[in-house]
């Protein structure tokens, strides 16, 4: 049975990897491991050692603490998992440099998601 922290860190690894538009193979090559090992990390089946966590944070250009962000809130209000399509959209939006345009897109998406909740 996987520890909840390992599962959370694995989900964050996948989320950050997808937001950077990277494949499991690219992350694995940067770490000097197989892509299958990255899969196991992302599923929480294998623990990521402190040294690997440090290395992967450098590869993904994030602080190591980001892997633990939100863990204390999981039991209170779990967020839905980020699917590949959502991550691709987030990655595309992140590449838009005009903050006004990004705000308009966010507002548009918010209005659509509110409409979907009311219709459902």
matplotlib code that plots the C-alpha trace (Angstrom):
import matplotlib.pyplot as plt

x = [0.0, 1.4, 1.8, -0.5, 2.5, 4.1, 0.9, 0.5, 4.2, 3.7, 0.6, 2.4, 5.3, 2.9, 1.1, 4.4, 5.8, 2.6, 2.6, 6.1, 5.2, 7.7, 7.4, 8.2, 11.1, 12.6, 12.3, 13.8, 16.7, 17.4, 17.4, 19.3, 16.5, 14.0, 10.7, 9.0, 10.5, 9.0, 5.6, 6.0, 6.9, 3.8, 1.5, 3.0, 4.0, 7.7, 9.0, 11.1, 14.3, 15.3, 18.1, 15.9, 13.3, 15.9, 17.1, 13.6, 12.8, 15.8, 14.7, 11.1, 12.4, 10.4, 11.2, 11.2, 8.6, 6.1, 5.7, 4.1, 1.9, -1.7, -1.0, -2.4, -5.6, -6.3, -8.5, -10.4, -11.2, -9.5, -8.9, -9.9, -6.9, -5.4, -6.0, -3.7, -6.1, -6.4, -2.7, -2.1, -4.6, -2.9, 0.5, -0.7, -2.3, 1.0, 2.9, 0.7, 2.7, -0.1, -1.6, -4.9, -5.4, -4.7, -7.2, -9.8, -9.3, -9.5, -12.8, -14.1, -13.3, -14.8, -18.0, -18.2, -17.5, -20.2, -22.7, -21.9, -22.5, -25.9, -26.9, -25.9]
y = [0.0, 3.4, 6.1, 9.2, 11.5, 9.3, 9.4, 13.2, 13.8, 11.5, 13.4, 16.7, 15.3, 14.4, 17.8, 19.8, 17.5, 18.0, 21.8, 21.9, 19.9, 17.2, 13.5, 10.8, 9.8, 13.4, 13.5, 10.0, 10.9, 14.0, 11.7, 8.9, 6.4, 4.5, 6.1, 3.2, 4.4, 7.8, 6.1, 4.4, 7.7, 9.4, 6.6, 6.7, 3.1, 4.0, 6.6, 9.4, 9.8, 13.2, 13.4, 12.4, 14.9, 17.6, 16.6, 16.5, 19.9, 21.3, 19.6, 21.0, 24.4, 24.4, 24.4, 21.0, 22.2, 22.5, 18.7, 18.9, 22.0, 21.3, 17.9, 19.2, 20.2, 16.8, 15.4, 18.7, 19.4, 17.1, 18.7, 16.7, 15.1, 17.1, 15.2, 15.5, 17.8, 20.2, 20.2, 21.0, 23.9, 25.2, 24.9, 26.9, 29.6, 29.9, 30.7, 33.7, 36.7, 39.3, 39.2, 40.8, 38.1, 35.4, 37.1, 37.2, 33.5, 32.6, 34.6, 32.9, 29.4, 30.4, 31.5, 28.2, 26.1, 28.0, 27.4, 23.7, 23.4, 25.1, 23.0, 19.7]
z = [0.0, -1.0, 1.6, 0.9, 0.8, -2.0, -4.0, -3.5, -4.6, -7.6, -8.7, -8.3, -10.4, -13.2, -12.9, -13.2, -15.9, -18.0, -17.4, -18.7, -21.7, -20.9, -21.4, -18.9, -21.0, -20.9, -17.1, -16.9, -19.1, -16.9, -13.8, -15.3, -14.8, -16.9, -17.9, -16.2, -12.9, -13.5, -14.1, -10.7, -9.1, -10.6, -9.5, -6.0, -6.2, -5.6, -3.3, -4.7, -2.6, -1.4, -3.9, -6.8, -5.6, -5.6, -9.1, -10.5, -9.0, -11.0, -14.2, -13.8, -12.6, -9.3, -5.6, -4.0, -1.5, -4.4, -4.4, -1.0, -1.6, -0.8, 1.0, 4.3, 2.5, 0.8, 3.5, 3.8, 0.2, -2.4, -5.8, -8.9, -10.6, -13.5, -16.7, -19.8, -21.7, -18.7, -18.3, -22.0, -21.8, -18.7, -20.4, -23.4, -21.3, -19.3, -22.5, -23.2, -22.0, -22.0, -18.5, -19.7, -22.3, -19.7, -17.3, -20.0, -20.8, -17.1, -16.8, -19.9, -18.5, -15.1, -16.8, -18.7, -15.7, -13.7, -16.5, -16.6, -12.9, -13.2, -16.2, -14.5]

ax = plt.figure().add_subplot(projection="3d")
ax.plot(x, y, z, "-o")
ax.set_aspect("equal")
plt.show()
